[in-house]
Every structure is written in C-alpha cells, then in structure tokens.
C-alpha cells in the first residue's frame, strides 16, 4: 500500500517507529497528485515548495523526539480559510488576487500540531452550491466516476481525501457542505456543533450557520482531527468556552443499550432505492451492535429547506456587501464613476449562483418584506431547534440518510436551482439547529457510487457521534474499495 493511501493513525505509527519520514509521505502525496489531479481537479492552488519545506522541518523535529498530533501529516485546506501570504479565493473571481495578512485559527492550530499543508482545495463560489460546479476555477469531478459531481460546496476537500491526494482535509458546512460531499465521495465528514470550532479567518457565507470541520479516511482520523480543531477562541465572538474531551477515547467503544432515533420525515418517497437499501442494511448493523432503533418525529422538517433558503441568502447578501472593489480583491477597469465601479465590479466578479442568492437575500431583508420572510423564517428555525431538543430526549443519536441520491451527473442540475437545493434536504436541519452531524460511508450502489449515512446528536456531543460511527465502521464489513483512476 502506498503511503498516500494510509490513514493518519497508520502514518503516525510508521513515523514514530522510523519506518517512514514526513518527506517520504508528502512526496507520495504529490506523486499521486501528478497522476490524478488533472482529471479530478481537487485543488485551486498547490503549495508544493511550502509543503516540502514543512516536511523537512517535521523530519528534524522527529529526530529530536518532538512528535506532535499531526507531525508530517499532509492536509488540504478548503480555499475559504485564510492563509497568511497565500492566495485565498473562495472559488470566486472577485477574490482571485486576495492574499490574507493572517492565518485562520484552524490553520494556526493545524500548523502548531505539525500538519503539512498540501494546497487550497476547490469549492463552490463562496460555498454557495452542492456540486462544486460554481467555482470560477473549474469543476471538480468525483473520483469514483469522473462524469459525476463530488458534492459541495467542499467538493475539492472531499475528493482530495477520496483520491488519496492528501491524508485529511478541512471543509466548511453551512447547510451540509461537509457531510454531503463526504457521502458522495465515500469518506468521513463531520460538522461540529456551532461554536465548537473557531470561525476566525473563515470567509463568511451565512454567519449563523457556517462551521468548520474535517474530512478523513476513517472515524479514528476524524477524532484525531477534532482534537486539534476544537476549542475556545477569544478572537471569535460565537466560540463557546466549554470543555473539549479527548475524542479518541470514544473510538472503539460499544453502543449497547443506546437508543437510535429514526425520524419518519427523513424516510420519504423520492429517496433513491439503492440509498434506501444501503441505509436499511446499516440500521441492521447498528441493531446488531446493541442499538435499539426507535421511531421519532421532527414535525417541522418540511419547512427546513424554505427556512434555510431565506436565512442563508439573507446573511450572504449582508456578508458579501463588503466586496465592492474598494478595499481588496477584484476591481473593474471600465468604470466611469464610483457607482459604476461598484456595479461593474460585482457584476463581473460574482458568478450566477452568488448573484442569485444575493438578490434573494436582499429581497428578504428589504423594507416591507423583512417581517414576512426573514423574521418568520427565524421563528420557524426556533421550532426546528425545539424539534431536535425534544427528539433527543427520547434517543441518544438520530440516524438518517446523508443525501437522497448518489452523485448525479455534472451539468444535470445546473439549470434547475431548486433541484440542486434538494441535494441538501437531509443536512440543512442540523445547521439551523446548531447541532453536530457526521456522515460515514455505508455502502455502494450497483454502479459503484458511494452512499453515506448521517448521525446527529445534541449540542457539543461530537463524542457520541464518533462513538456510534466508530462502532458502525468496525462492524459493517463494507467492502474496501478505492476509486479506479
């Protein structure tokens, strides 16, 4: 097995025992990138020189016995987290030349933990999309089938892990943008509780929904990454000062006696039959592990999509007002006066989907419509949050499909935004409620496309998610496959 195919914990053992070096690991990753990147397009920007220098330093640290949690581990960063002196674009032409003067907190934490950064991963423009087709830097392709989408908006982060172009990666999740591509690419993806991981240095889409989390090859790696990422940050106003456990202690524990909530609203007509069959098999595995499945109801689920597509665009329209060609980023060269410069800069700098959401959000916040749309959506959001609080009194975790279908063809839904939005049908609710969620692989379709299963838990109960995901992973006996690239 090649080094780039191994997990974090497997590489940690080899590095610790002197069986390999950080330099050999990063060279293995870049050799893989040379072979597959042109077809997959996981990255907007590669950082090979920086990575080789960091790996060399890691090897020097290893010789001194200074081994940190991620020493020598190649990690990809979604191009939405700021990296000092390295271009950060959000997949948008309007930020094509933006070089941040500081690092995001998660970047600092990963670097301090010894991680080696491979590059900045491709994404839907400003994280607005479910397929990584809206990036101004081109489409990312699913490594399991290059004619299909990888999911989004963190598609590049997901494919980099799935195609062994890194060992782990960072994404952001506003309405499913970690869990949905994780499911469609056959990797593990976790969205932490809102406030668990600092958003300082994350370029905002919808500030009350955004959360940073990891993509990994297995659940133990997810726990390792969360140990590094989680924690209070005084620089971030929504960061919560609460104890962070050692997430690795939850790996390998059983779930005997746990109650697993099965929400009837998530098992509806329209789910792909092969997805439904994979979830049914997964439920049987959970029951063999000692979990007791109980029926629950989340009665306001039918409103989640509508609520999300009022709140998220409203917050986006406010956050994206700062991109005006004055302070940084792209500025048109064709302007006659100041107002013309604003208009042409934003017209030329933003893509179609971003403009669509700015228009929807501005309308929802406008005079005479705020109460009817944004205020009402916020009230229903409170009801959705209450639904989860009540449901989680009756069970330990909630189990649902991650996506209603496997990965669809590139271009299939680009002309139908409503159909595209339905891709996030099962993931949006946890962002609205602020609770954590994890997607784990649970099988394949007949065509060889991955299927994902989602677990949801109460606020700051990421440990529970890792525990049940680990128990499932250990007992599921899913066939080990790799994309044939």
SULSULFEN-V361750 format. One record per helix or strand of 3 or more residues. SS is the DSSP state (@ for helix, = for strand). FROM is the first residue (numbers start at 1). LEN is the number of residues. Records with the same first field share a line. If there is no record, write none. Layout:
BEGIN
SS=FROM-LEN / FROM-LEN
END
This chain:
BEGIN
@=3-3 / 8-9 / 22-19 / 48-16 / 93-3 / 105-8 / 125-3 / 155-8 / 179-7 / 219-11 / 247-4 / 264-3 / 273-16 / 301-22 / 338-12 / 352-14 / 371-21 / 417-8 / 428-6 / 462-15
==43-4 / 74-5 / 116-6 / 145-5 / 168-5 / 188-4 / 212-5 / 259-5 / 292-5 / 397-5 / 437-8 / 450-7
END
